[in-house]
Amino acid sequence: MSIRKPARAHGPVLALAVAILLVVVPAVHADAPPGYYATVDGSTPATLRATVHAVIKAGHVKIPYTAASTDTWNVLELADQDPLNSGRIIDVYKNTSYIKYGAGNSEYDREHTWPKSFGFPDDGSSVLPYSDCHMLFLCNSSYNSSRSNNVYDTCTVITQSYPTAVYNGESGTNYRQNVLPEGRWETWLGRRGDVARALLYFDVRYEGEGSEPDLILTDDINLIVGSNTGVNLDVAYMGILTTLLQWHAQDPVSDRERNRNDIVHSYQGNRNPFIDHPEWVLPIFQGWISGVRDVPVASATIESVYPNPFNPNTNVAFSLPEAGQVRVEVFTVGGRLVRVLLNDTYEAGQHTLRWDGTDQSGSAAASGAYFFRVQSAAGADTKPAILLK
């Protein structure tokens, strides 16, 4: 029996900025057919979620994963086509161009950004998530194997680095962290928004109706690990939701994604709404932190950072509207985690932490701009600081 998750209201989740000035994610719109979203009701977060779900569920047809007829290989080789060469594809993690093979090959394969082992390992005529092309991406085979079932998250301690190629003016590095009970995979900056929006789509598209699973994004690693059972489930979890919301803001929708959305829609019959309407992410997801909260409360707040600028020490003062788990972190302006100052249960009220200007390994951080971020079940807040040496 499927368990229907309630419509969810969410409190603000602030993305890490990439500059000292406030960056607002633009409301970009792809080429959805006229009237496609006509029935969407944005009067409340709950109705927005419910009506978006109804739109993207309607008309959704299953693309065969592997078949003699049109299958996911055909769709993905168009959706992930190299913008500079129509006879090649660009993979998601290595940013490398490969010749189109038309099917299985030794260079790239199909990456389940929501790992299929978490909720739908067995394909079938009624198991739509398994071959949903909004979630599948072509990927370098070795990098795909390295990502494995790791959840998407910022890597606090890097076990392995996976650099991309420099292609069409873009490059970066993916990171993996081997940590129990489930490893982490940090997608490079140029595609982290793509994978984030794919999983946000999955959370809203699959609500546990009929034979479909209820797929839920969460920060609760125990719920996620419990979903890796080797059998199809009525309810399954993936994450890390807070990180995916950050990645959505850090890497805005691109023309590549808009084109991809159009191609998948032309075959599969439905669209990823968060590519067409990225401004819908926060109304639908904000405040949904651990998979257990439906009613938002007042947000956690950073009251001050002092002194600022500083050398070598500074203090971050923050307030919590309610007792519970809280995490305080320091990031670079590019979104790289520098230091976890706190990850523990705290009482409601005002608190102060000191940062001595060192990173997670104890080495001195370089001069420059940084961001403090406080995250709790009550939401998140960020404030900038400048280290001058």
ZAFI-87208 format. One line per field, with one value per residue: residue in one letter; chain; y, x, z of N, C-alpha, C in turn. Coordinates in steps of 0.1 Angstrom, whole numbers, m for minus. Example, Ala and Ser with C-alpha at 12.3 -4.5 7.8 and 13.67 -1.06 7.14 Angstrom:
! ZAFI-87208
res = (a  s)
chain = (A  A)
n_v = (m57  m22)
n_u = (132  128)
n_w = (78  71)
ca_v = (m45  m11)
ca_u = (123  137)
ca_w = (78  71)
c_v = (m33  0)
c_u = (132  129)
c_w = (78  79)
This chain:
! ZAFI-87208
res = (m  s  i  r  k  p  a  r  a  h  g  p  v  l  a  l  a  v  a  i  l  l  v  v  v  p  a  v  h  a  d  a  p  p  g  y  y  a  t  v  d  g  s  t  p  a  t  l  r  a  t  v  h  a  v  i  k  a  g  h  v  k  i  p  y  t  a  a  s  t  d  t  w  n  v  l  e  l  a  d  q  d  p  l  n  s  g  r  i  i  d  v  y  k  n  t  s  y  i  k  y  g  a  g  n  s  e  y  d  r  e  h  t  w  p  k  s  f  g  f  p  d  d  g  s  s  v  l  p  y  s  d  c  h  m  l  f  l  c  n  s  s  y  n  s  s  r  s  n  n  v  y  d  t  c  t  v  i  t  q  s  y  p  t  a  v  y  n  g  e  s  g  t  n  y  r  q  n  v  l  p  e  g  r  w  e  t  w  l  g  r  r  g  d  v  a  r  a  l  l  y  f  d  v  r  y  e  g  e  g  s  e  p  d  l  i  l  t  d  d  i  n  l  i  v  g  s  n  t  g  v  n  l  d  v  a  y  m  g  i  l  t  t  l  l  q  w  h  a  q  d  p  v  s  d  r  e  r  n  r  n  d  i  v  h  s  y  q  g  n  r  n  p  f  i  d  h  p  e  w  v  l  p  i  f  q  g  w  i  s  g  v  r  d  v  p  v  a  s  a  t  i  e  s  v  y  p  n  p  f  n  p  n  t  n  v  a  f  s  l  p  e  a  g  q  v  r  v  e  v  f  t  v  g  g  r  l  v  r  v  l  l  n  d  t  y  e  a  g  q  h  t  l  r  w  d  g  t  d  q  s  g  s  a  a  a  s  g  a  y  f  f  r  v  q  s  a  a  g  a  d  t  k  p  a  i  l  l  k)
chain = (A  A  A  A  A  A  A  A  A  A  A  A  A  A  A  A  A  A  A  A  A  A  A  A  A  A  A  A  A  A  A  A  A  A  A  A  A  A  A  A  A  A  A  A  A  A  A  A  A  A  A  A  A  A  A  A  A  A  A  A  A  A  A  A  A  A  A  A  A  A  A  A  A  A  A  A  A  A  A  A  A  A  A  A  A  A  A  A  A  A  A  A  A  A  A  A  A  A  A  A  A  A  A  A  A  A  A  A  A  A  A  A  A  A  A  A  A  A  A  A  A  A  A  A  A  A  A  A  A  A  A  A  A  A  A  A  A  A  A  A  A  A  A  A  A  A  A  A  A  A  A  A  A  A  A  A  A  A  A  A  A  A  A  A  A  A  A  A  A  A  A  A  A  A  A  A  A  A  A  A  A  A  A  A  A  A  A  A  A  A  A  A  A  A  A  A  A  A  A  A  A  A  A  A  A  A  A  A  A  A  A  A  A  A  A  A  A  A  A  A  A  A  A  A  A  A  A  A  A  A  A  A  A  A  A  A  A  A  A  A  A  A  A  A  A  A  A  A  A  A  A  A  A  A  A  A  A  A  A  A  A  A  A  A  A  A  A  A  A  A  A  A  A  A  A  A  A  A  A  A  A  A  A  A  A  A  A  A  A  A  A  A  A  A  A  A  A  A  A  A  A  A  A  A  A  A  A  A  A  A  A  A  A  A  A  A  A  A  A  A  A  A  A  A  A  A  A  A  A  A  A  A  A  A  A  A  A  A  A  A  A  A  A  A  A  A  A  A  A  A  A  A  A  A  A  A  A  A  A  A  A  A  A  A  A  A  A  A  A  A  A  A  A  A  A  A  A  A  A  A  A  A  A  A  A  A  A  A  A)
n_v = (m12  22  51  82  112  143  175  200  227  252  269  297  289  299  305  299  327  339  361  391  409  405  378  371  345  343  344  323  312  284  270  261  245  266  272  249  250  260  252  254  264  289  299  291  274  247  242  249  230  206  211  215  189  175  184  176  149  141  128  117  93  61  56  30  14  m1  m11  m25  m7  29  41  48  55  66  90  103  107  127  146  152  161  173  207  218  199  179  152  141  136  153  145  143  145  145  163  159  154  129  106  97  66  53  33  10  13  15  40  58  58  54  75  73  98  100  73  41  20  30  27  19  m5  m26  m28  m23  m24  m6  9  38  56  44  47  74  101  127  125  109  109  111  98  97  65  56  77  76  51  57  77  61  50  72  100  133  159  185  179  175  165  155  126  117  133  144  156  177  179  207  224  240  264  258  243  222  206  174  159  133  118  94  82  69  66  65  74  106  127  154  173  190  226  236  218  212  224  212  185  188  200  179  159  174  176  148  144  158  148  120  107  85  74  50  25  37  47  66  92  109  137  144  155  136  112  85  78  78  58  36  32  18  m11  m31  m39  m29  m1  13  38  59  74  102  124  151  172  199  206  203  223  245  241  244  271  281  273  284  279  269  275  250  232  240  234  206  199  204  185  160  163  161  134  120  133  149  176  191  210  228  237  252  269  281  296  284  266  274  282  257  239  252  253  226  204  181  160  157  179  199  224  256  275  304  316  304  327  347  370  387  393  396  407  424  434  408  394  372  360  357  363  347  355  340  333  310  300  278  248  223  203  219  234  250  266  274  289  293  321  308  286  264  243  253  250  233  246  239  212  201  195  222  246  268  303  329  325  323  317  311  317  307  312  290  260  229  210  222  240  273  295  312  347  366  366  352  331  327  302  293  266  250  231  251  266  286  308  332  350  374  376  390  379  394  395)
n_u = (8  6  19  7  22  19  8  34  45  70  98  121  150  182  204  239  258  275  289  296  275  239  225  200  180  171  138  135  121  114  105  77  47  20  m4  3  9  m15  m34  m21  m21  m10  m16  m11  17  10  m11  2  22  5  m10  10  21  0  m1  24  23  2  m1  24  44  59  92  109  136  157  155  144  131  124  142  156  183  181  166  182  206  200  190  213  231  261  266  282  287  267  269  279  279  277  289  276  292  320  322  329  332  318  316  285  270  247  237  246  280  316  324  305  276  242  233  216  205  189  196  187  186  175  146  134  146  139  130  100  68  51  68  77  97  122  131  128  134  140  154  176  209  235  267  302  316  333  333  306  305  321  306  284  261  261  249  239  258  277  311  328  352  375  377  383  391  375  382  368  368  381  358  341  344  338  346  356  355  345  337  343  333  340  321  304  269  265  280  292  286  298  288  303  304  292  272  257  233  217  215  203  178  167  163  146  123  117  108  84  70  65  43  33  9  m14  4  28  58  63  84  107  126  151  169  176  197  194  169  173  193  179  163  176  171  171  147  117  100  72  75  103  135  158  186  210  185  187  212  207  189  205  223  206  202  228  237  221  193  201  206  211  198  172  168  172  150  129  133  131  105  92  94  86  64  59  71  100  92  107  127  114  101  119  115  96  107  114  88  76  94  107  118  114  131  141  125  104  89  61  49  61  83  95  125  159  185  213  227  249  283  313  346  345  358  382  411  430  407  371  337  306  273  242  207  182  149  138  145  168  185  214  234  264  283  312  318  334  331  326  311  324  328  345  348  332  316  299  278  253  230  211  199  169  173  199  232  268  296  330  353  385  398  407  407  389  409  426  444  455  431  429  433  404  369  342  315  293  270  241  221  190  162  144  150  173  202  225  256  280  317  349  382  412  446)
n_w = (0  m9  6  10  7  25  11  10  29  30  47  44  25  22  m5  m9  m17  m46  m47  m28  m31  m31  m48  m71  m81  m115  m129  m152  m182  m200  m233  m229  m241  m252  m226  m212  m184  m175  m156  m132  m98  m79  m54  m27  m12  m9  m27  m50  m53  m55  m78  m98  m97  m108  m134  m145  m142  m159  m192  m192  m205  m205  m214  m230  m213  m225  m258  m290  m304  m302  m274  m241  m248  m273  m268  m249  m262  m279  m261  m245  m263  m279  m280  m299  m318  m336  m339  m316  m280  m247  m216  m182  m158  m164  m184  m210  m245  m265  m293  m307  m300  m301  m285  m259  m247  m243  m233  m223  m202  m188  m164  m134  m117  m94  m77  m88  m71  m48  m42  m67  m81  m98  m131  m150  m167  m154  m139  m139  m129  m133  m160  m165  m183  m176  m154  m160  m172  m197  m191  m183  m181  m161  m142  m135  m123  m101  m88  m80  m56  m41  m21  m31  m20  m3  0  29  37  14  m4  m29  m60  m90  m118  m145  m181  m199  m217  m242  m229  m202  m171  m142  m110  m97  m65  m42  m11  11  35  63  71  44  13  m1  m29  m47  m72  m100  m104  m128  m135  m113  m107  m127  m120  m95  m100  m115  m94  m77  m94  m94  m68  m67  m89  m84  m63  m50  m60  m71  m87  m85  m69  m39  m38  m20  m11  13  43  61  67  75  68  40  36  45  24  5  m4  m23  m35  m51  m37  m18  m6  m8  m2  m9  m12  m7  6  15  4  m23  m28  m24  m46  m67  m67  m69  m95  m120  m143  m176  m211  m223  m205  m210  m236  m234  m218  m236  m255  m241  m233  m258  m264  m240  m230  m208  m187  m170  m144  m130  m145  m164  m147  m125  m103  m88  m71  m43  m32  m31  m18  4  37  41  57  71  65  82  89  84  88  86  107  125  110  116  124  115  135  137  124  138  147  115  85  94  113  130  138  142  152  151  156  164  162  174  169  180  199  188  162  149  124  117  93  73  42  10  m14  m38  m31  m19  8  38  66  92  118  138  146  160  187  199  223  221  214  217  204  202  182  176  149  139  116  102  81  76  80  97  86  78  64  32  25  18  7  26  36  63  73  89  97  104  115  114  93  72  72  59  61  50  53  56  54  62  56)
ca_v = (0  34  61  95  123  155  187  205  241  253  281  301  284  309  299  306  337  338  374  398  414  396  373  366  336  349  336  320  304  277  270  252  248  275  265  237  252  269  248  255  274  293  307  286  264  234  241  250  216  197  214  212  175  170  188  168  135  139  127  111  79  54  53  18  16  m6  m17  m24  6  41  38  60  58  76  103  110  112  140  156  155  164  183  218  222  188  171  138  138  140  158  138  152  147  147  175  155  151  115  103  90  52  48  23  7  14  15  53  65  51  62  78  76  108  94  60  33  11  37  28  12  m13  m35  m21  m29  m16  4  15  49  63  37  52  88  108  140  122  102  117  104  100  89  53  55  87  71  41  64  83  50  54  83  111  146  168  191  170  182  159  150  113  116  144  139  169  177  184  221  222  251  275  253  232  222  193  167  154  122  116  81  84  61  53  66  83  118  131  168  176  202  238  238  209  208  228  203  173  192  201  165  153  181  171  135  145  163  139  107  109  73  71  38  16  45  50  80  95  121  143  147  156  125  101  72  75  75  45  26  30  10  m24  m40  m42  m17  3  22  51  59  87  105  138  158  182  213  208  204  236  254  239  250  286  283  270  287  272  272  271  236  226  243  225  192  198  204  172  150  165  157  120  115  138  158  185  194  224  237  243  262  279  279  304  276  257  278  280  243  232  259  248  211  202  167  150  155  191  204  238  264  284  315  311  307  340  352  384  396  387  407  419  421  423  402  387  360  355  365  357  347  354  336  330  299  301  266  239  212  202  231  232  263  263  285  286  303  327  299  275  253  242  255  246  231  251  233  203  195  200  235  252  280  315  334  318  328  308  318  310  311  314  277  251  216  202  230  249  287  299  323  360  367  367  339  332  319  297  286  257  242  227  263  273  289  322  334  364  374  381  391  377  402  392)
ca_u = (0  14  17  6  28  10  14  43  49  84  104  132  164  190  215  251  260  288  295  291  261  228  222  186  179  161  127  137  110  116  94  66  36  9  m14  8  8  m27  m41  m13  m26  1  m21  m4  26  4  m18  12  27  m5  m14  22  22  m11  3  36  19  m7  5  37  45  72  102  116  150  165  145  148  124  129  144  163  195  177  162  193  217  195  189  226  239  271  261  292  288  255  272  285  272  285  285  272  302  333  321  337  325  320  308  272  271  233  234  256  294  326  328  295  264  231  234  204  208  183  200  175  185  168  132  129  157  134  122  87  59  45  78  81  109  134  135  124  146  143  164  187  219  246  278  314  313  342  327  293  308  326  294  277  248  263  239  244  261  290  321  335  365  375  383  388  386  372  381  362  375  378  351  331  345  334  354  354  359  336  344  336  337  336  317  292  264  263  290  287  291  296  288  310  295  285  261  251  219  210  211  194  164  162  157  134  113  113  100  70  63  61  36  27  m4  m15  15  40  64  63  98  108  139  152  182  177  205  190  158  179  200  168  156  184  167  172  134  109  93  61  81  118  141  171  190  205  176  192  222  201  183  217  228  196  205  242  238  208  189  209  199  213  187  159  167  170  136  120  135  125  90  87  93  80  51  58  82  105  87  117  135  105  98  128  110  86  114  113  75  72  103  113  114  113  145  145  115  94  82  52  45  73  83  104  138  172  190  226  225  261  296  322  348  343  368  389  423  426  395  359  326  293  262  230  196  174  136  134  156  170  198  218  247  270  294  319  319  339  321  323  303  332  328  358  348  320  319  289  268  249  217  212  186  165  179  210  244  279  307  343  361  399  403  413  398  385  421  434  453  450  424  435  426  393  355  337  301  288  257  234  210  183  149  136  154  187  206  239  261  294  328  362  394  423  459)
ca_w = (0  m10  16  3  15  24  5  20  30  33  51  35  24  14  m12  m8  m27  m53  m46  m16  m34  m32  m62  m71  m93  m124  m133  m166  m187  m213  m243  m227  m250  m246  m218  m205  m170  m172  m144  m119  m89  m70  m43  m16  m15  m10  m40  m61  m54  m60  m92  m106  m98  m117  m148  m150  m143  m171  m204  m190  m211  m202  m225  m227  m209  m236  m266  m304  m308  m295  m260  m235  m255  m284  m262  m242  m271  m284  m250  m240  m275  m278  m287  m310  m328  m334  m339  m303  m267  m236  m204  m171  m147  m169  m193  m222  m257  m271  m304  m304  m303  m303  m275  m249  m252  m232  m229  m214  m199  m184  m149  m126  m107  m83  m79  m89  m60  m37  m44  m79  m87  m108  m141  m154  m175  m146  m130  m147  m125  m138  m173  m166  m190  m169  m143  m166  m179  m202  m181  m184  m174  m149  m132  m131  m113  m89  m80  m75  m50  m31  m21  m35  m9  m2  6  39  36  0  m5  m43  m69  m104  m127  m158  m192  m203  m229  m245  m219  m189  m164  m128  m104  m89  m54  m35  2  16  48  67  65  29  7  m7  m42  m50  m86  m103  m104  m140  m137  m101  m108  m135  m112  m84  m106  m118  m82  m73  m102  m90  m56  m70  m99  m79  m51  m44  m65  m79  m86  m85  m56  m33  m38  m11  m8  27  49  70  60  79  59  27  37  47  11  m4  0  m34  m40  m53  m25  m19  m2  m8  1  m14  m8  5  1  17  m6  m37  m29  m26  m59  m77  m67  m73  m109  m126  m155  m188  m224  m225  m198  m216  m248  m229  m213  m248  m262  m233  m234  m271  m264  m228  m229  m197  m186  m157  m142  m123  m156  m170  m136  m113  m91  m80  m61  m29  m26  m29  m10  14  50  43  60  75  61  93  92  74  91  89  119  122  106  123  119  119  140  133  123  143  138  101  83  106  112  123  145  142  160  145  166  157  171  171  174  187  202  178  155  141  117  113  84  66  28  1  m22  m48  m26  m13  23  44  80  100  132  147  141  173  192  207  228  215  219  210  206  195  179  171  139  140  102  97  74  82  83  106  79  77  52  25  25  9  12  30  41  74  71  100  92  114  111  113  80  71  70  56  62  45  61  49  61  56  62)
c_v = (12  44  75  106  136  166  194  220  243  267  285  293  293  302  306  315  334  351  380  404  403  392  367  357  341  339  334  311  297  277  260  255  257  267  253  238  260  265  249  267  277  301  303  276  250  232  242  236  206  199  212  197  170  173  178  153  132  138  120  96  74  52  40  21  12  m14  m16  m11  18  38  50  64  69  90  110  114  124  151  160  157  175  195  223  211  179  156  133  142  146  151  148  155  151  159  172  151  137  114  95  76  46  38  21  8  15  29  60  56  60  63  81  86  105  79  50  23  17  38  20  5  m22  m28  m29  m19  m5  11  27  56  57  43  66  96  122  137  115  111  108  108  92  77  52  65  82  60  47  71  72  54  66  94  123  154  174  181  178  177  151  137  112  128  139  152  167  181  199  220  234  262  271  242  233  209  187  161  143  121  102  82  75  70  54  77  96  121  146  171  189  214  239  229  206  212  218  191  176  193  188  158  160  178  157  135  149  154  127  108  97  69  58  29  24  46  64  83  109  125  147  149  144  113  87  68  71  61  34  24  21  m5  m35  m45  m29  m14  12  36  49  73  89  120  141  170  196  216  210  218  247  253  245  265  289  282  272  279  277  269  257  228  228  235  211  190  197  190  161  151  159  142  115  121  147  166  186  208  233  242  254  273  277  286  296  267  261  277  266  236  239  255  234  206  187  156  148  168  196  219  246  272  295  310  313  319  342  366  393  387  398  401  414  433  419  396  384  354  364  357  358  345  350  332  318  300  289  257  228  212  215  228  246  260  276  281  297  309  318  287  263  254  243  248  244  235  244  224  195  200  212  239  264  292  320  327  325  318  316  310  316  312  302  269  238  208  210  239  263  289  311  336  360  367  353  342  322  315  289  279  249  238  240  271  276  303  322  348  363  379  381  389  384  398  402)
c_u = (9  10  17  12  20  17  23  45  63  88  116  145  172  202  228  254  273  294  290  278  251  226  209  185  168  150  127  126  114  104  84  55  26  m1  m10  6  m5  m34  m34  m19  m15  m4  m15  6  20  m3  m9  18  17  m8  m2  23  12  m7  14  33  11  2  19  36  59  80  109  131  159  156  150  141  130  130  152  176  192  174  174  204  212  195  203  236  249  267  270  293  276  257  279  276  282  280  283  283  316  334  329  328  328  311  296  273  257  228  245  270  303  329  318  283  253  231  220  208  201  186  188  174  177  153  126  139  152  126  110  78  53  55  84  94  122  140  131  135  149  154  176  196  230  258  290  313  321  336  314  295  313  315  286  263  250  253  246  246  274  299  329  350  366  383  390  383  385  371  374  372  372  371  341  332  342  344  351  359  347  344  335  342  331  333  304  281  262  273  283  293  288  298  295  300  287  273  253  236  211  205  202  180  158  156  146  122  107  104  86  63  58  56  29  13  m4  m3  28  45  62  78  100  123  139  166  185  184  200  177  163  185  190  161  163  182  169  158  127  100  81  66  96  123  154  174  204  197  182  203  217  194  194  222  219  199  219  244  225  206  196  201  200  201  174  157  165  155  126  121  129  110  85  86  84  67  49  71  87  101  97  128  127  103  107  123  100  93  112  99  71  81  108  108  114  127  148  135  104  87  73  49  58  72  93  118  149  178  204  225  237  273  306  335  347  346  375  402  429  413  383  348  313  282  249  219  187  160  131  146  156  184  201  232  252  282  300  322  327  328  317  315  311  331  342  358  334  323  310  280  263  235  219  199  182  171  191  223  255  290  319  349  375  405  410  403  396  397  429  443  447  443  431  427  415  380  350  322  299  274  252  222  204  170  140  141  169  189  220  243  276  304  340  374  406  436  470)
c_w = (0  1  10  12  14  16  15  18  35  37  43  36  16  8  m8  m19  m34  m54  m33  m19  m34  m46  m62  m83  m102  m127  m148  m170  m200  m222  m240  m236  m244  m238  m210  m189  m166  m160  m131  m111  m78  m58  m29  m20  m17  m23  m52  m63  m60  m74  m102  m108  m108  m131  m153  m150  m155  m183  m204  m195  m207  m215  m221  m223  m220  m245  m281  m310  m301  m280  m254  m241  m266  m279  m256  m251  m279  m272  m245  m252  m273  m286  m299  m321  m326  m335  m326  m291  m257  m224  m192  m161  m152  m179  m206  m233  m263  m283  m300  m309  m306  m294  m266  m255  m240  m227  m220  m213  m194  m168  m144  m115  m94  m84  m78  m78  m48  m42  m56  m87  m99  m118  m145  m161  m167  m137  m138  m142  m131  m151  m176  m171  m184  m158  m148  m173  m185  m194  m184  m175  m161  m138  m127  m120  m100  m81  m73  m69  m40  m32  m26  m22  m10  6  16  40  23  0  m19  m51  m83  m113  m140  m168  m193  m216  m231  m234  m204  m184  m149  m122  m96  m77  m48  m21  7  31  51  73  50  24  2  m20  m45  m65  m89  m106  m116  m143  m124  m100  m116  m127  m101  m89  m110  m106  m76  m81  m98  m78  m58  m80  m93  m64  m45  m48  m73  m77  m85  m70  m52  m31  m31  m9  7  31  58  64  64  71  45  27  38  34  1  0  m10  m40  m42  m41  m28  m16  m2  m7  m6  m10  m13  1  3  7  m20  m39  m31  m41  m70  m78  m72  m88  m116  m139  m167  m200  m227  m218  m205  m228  m244  m225  m225  m254  m254  m234  m247  m272  m252  m225  m217  m196  m171  m153  m136  m133  m162  m160  m124  m101  m83  m70  m47  m24  m23  m19  2  28  52  45  63  72  72  96  81  76  94  101  115  119  116  116  124  123  136  132  128  149  124  92  95  103  126  128  143  149  151  155  159  167  165  177  182  189  191  172  148  136  113  105  78  52  21  m7  m34  m44  m20  2  28  58  85  114  142  140  153  176  201  212  220  221  211  214  198  194  174  160  139  126  97  90  82  87  93  99  78  64  46  27  15  16  15  34  52  70  83  94  103  108  109  101  81  69  67  58  57  55  53  58  54  64  58)
